[in-house]
């Protein structure tokens, strides 16, 4: 009898605690959406450094990515798992092996690169965008090293990369950034994350029809 009373009191305490948490606005936060994104670009465009900056990690002694590495980026509204692929000549032919399950694309370009390198970036970008695994996925182009001497503007890079060809195929956006300005990287991701969330909500809406 005594044990039953104690159990009843415990249940009542839990109920009262839960009730006051609700009315005081202390409900546990809703689970965040999680997205898988591929990050690609030629070697030495600064992919690893940008991802380290936005994740709050040290940028000292960053080694070039050989193969791939995955970094989980935590934001207020979602979690973005970025699969960064190496950009070397011996790695790029195998990029498509890592596209499965992607929900977005990040392409990093060196704003101060030579015309030949930018043309190579153009070729590699459009080869990637033609892959069926990435069809219609939102694209974010990060124009890195925008603070370097001779860096091209966003408008110039838009033309060089021929991004207008993608206007009817997918959402795309461009952002100038540099590792020394974390806010520029954060602003780019905040914008891209909104699109990822919009795409997810739209897909969830269709699935309920």
N, C-alpha and C positions, 0 to 999 in steps of 0.2 A: 504493500500500500504506500509506504513511504517513498519507495523508488518510483512508483507511478506518478506521485505528486511532483517529485523532483524533475522527472522527464517532462511532465506537462509544463512546469515552470520554465524549463529550458526552451521548450518550443515557443512559449509565449514571449520570452525575451528575444529570441531570434526574429519572431514576427514583428515585434515592436521596433527592433533595431532596423529591420529592412524597411518598415513603413517610414520611419523618420529619415532614412537615407534617401528614399524616393522624394519625399516632400521637401527635403533640403537640397535637392539637386545633386546628390552624391552617388548617383547610379554608376556602376562600373562603365568605363568608356567602351563604346562600340568597337568591335574588332576592325582594324584597318584593312583596306583593300591592299592586295599584294600584286605587283606586276613584274613580269620578266621582260627585260629589255636587253638587246644586244648593242654593244658600243664598238664601233669600228672606225678605221681611218688608217692612213699610211703611218709608217714608222716615224717617230720623233715629232708627232703632232701634239703630244702632251696629254694623251688620253689618261694614262695612269695618274699623272700629277693632278689633273682636274678632278678626278674621282677621289683622290686622297684629300684634296682641299675641301670638297663639299662634305666629306664624311668626317672631317676634323682630325684626320691623321697627319702624321709628319710627312713632309715631302723630301726629307733627307735620304739620300742613297737609294732612290727609286730605281729598280732594275727594269730594263725593257721587258715587256710581256712576251714570253715565248709560249705559244699555244693559247691558253686563255686563263683568266682568273675571274672570280665572282666576288662582287662586293655588294653588301646589303646597305642601301641608303635609307635612313629613317627620316621621314618628313611628318609634319603635323597631320596631314590628311591621308597618307598612304606610305607603303614601303615599296621601294623599287630595287629589285634584285638585278644588278647590272652585270651582264656577262661580257667582259672586255676581251676582245680578240686581238692577238698580236698583228701588227701591220707589215711585217717583213715580207720580202719577195717570196720566201719559201713557205710562208704561212697563208697568205691571201688566197691561194688556190683552194684552200680547205675551209674557208670561212663558212661556206654553205652547210658544212657538216654540223654546225653549231646553231643553226637558225630555228630548229624545232622548238615549238612552245613559246616563241617570242611574241610579245604583245606591243612592241614599239621598237624604234630604231634610233640610235644616236650615232651621228657621223661627225667626226672631229676633223677639222681642216686647219692647217697652218696658214694664217692670214698673210704671213710674210714670205711664203714659199715662192720658189721660182715658177715661171710660167709652165715649164715642163712638168714640175711636180703637181701643180694645180690641174693640169690636163690629165695627169695620171689619176688624181683624186676624182675628177669627173668620170673617167672611164670606170673606175672601181665602184663608185657610188651607183651609177646607172646599171652596172652589172648586178649589183646587190638588189636594187629596187625591182629588177626584172624577175627575181627569184619568186616562184609561186608561194614559198613558205612565208614570204614577207608581204604578200599582196594586200594592198589597202591599209597596211599598218601605219600609224602616225610616225612622222619623221621629225627629229630635231637635229639641225646642223649647228654645231658649236664652232664659231670662227675664233679659234684660239690665237694667242700672241697678237691680239689687236693693238697692243701697246708698243710693238716693235717698229723700228724704223722701216719704212717701205711697206708696211702692212696695207693690204687692200681693204676697202670699205665693204660693208655688208652688201651694198648694192652691186659693187663690182664682182664680189664672189657669187652673188646670186646669178649673175650673167655667165660667169665662167663655169659654174656648176650646172647651168641650164635647169635650174629648179622649176621654172615655170612649166616645163614639160610634165611635171607631176601634179599640177594644180587640179586637174580633173580626176586624178587617180587616188589621191590620199591627202590628208591634212599634213602640211609641213610648216615648219617655222625655223627661223635663223636667229641666232643670238651671238653678238660679239662678247668675248670674255677673255680673261687672263688669270693665271694662277695667283697673281698678287692682289686680285680683287675678288674675294670670296663672294661678295654680294652679287657680282655680275653672273657668277655661276649659279648661285641660289635662285636668282630671279629667272634664269633660263629654265631651271628644273621646275620651279613653281608653275610656270606657264605650261610646260609640257605635261606635268602631272595632272593639271586640270583637264587636258585633252584626254589623257588616259582614263581618268575617272568618267568623263562624259561618254567615251566609247563603251566603257563597262556598263554604265547605267543604261545606255541605249540597247546594248546587247541583252541585258537582264530584262528590259522591258519587252523586247521581242520574244524572249523565251517564255514569257508569261502569257503571251497571246494564244 
